[in-house]
Amino acid sequence: MKVIDPLLTVRESASILQMSVATFWRRVADGTIPKPVKLGGLSRWPESEVLAAIEQAKARRTV
């Protein structure tokens, strides 16, 4: 059985990361957050990639 990785909108993704949509796009531009999956004119992010960005940020922080 295949596990489905939901595709999130920019608003949903920004909400998970507790940031504005404008800040989310800045993080995409600087490479902190992966570029979206493009489906026609739509931009979507796999939920697993948004959550991975959180884990990467946690791993980079200093104690």
N, C-alpha and C positions, 0 to 999 in steps of 0.2 A: 504494500500500500504506500502510495506516494504522499508525503506531507506537503501541504500547500503553504507557501510563504506569501502571506497577503501583501499586496502592493498598496502603498500608502500615498495619499496626496501630499503636496507640500505643506498644507495646513496641518494635516494629521502628523506628519513627520516633525514639524516644528513644535507642535504641541507636546509630543513625547519628550522632546529635548528641552522643553520649557523655554523656548526662545521665539522671537518674532519671525515672521516669514522672511523679512528683509535680512535679518541676521543669519537665518538658515541658508539663504542664497549666497551670502558672503562666505559662509563656511564651505559651501559647495565650490565656490570659485577658488578658495585658497587650498582646497584638497582635504580639509578636515573631515568632510562628509563626502561620500562617493557621489559621482555624477548619477543622474537619474536614468532609469530605463525609459526609453522613448517608445511610445505606442501611438503612432500617428502624430498628432499634435499634443499628446498628453505626456506629462512627466510624472513618473511614479518611482517610489523607492521601495525595494523589498524590506519588509519589517526587520528581517534578520540583519540587514546592513545598517539600519538605523541603530539597532541595539548593539551591534558590533562597534559602532562609532563611540558609543558610551563606554563600552569595555576598554577600547583603546585609550580613551581619555583617562580612565581610571588607572590604567597600567602606566601611563606617562607621568602621572602626578608624583610629586615628592612627598615623603612622609613628614 
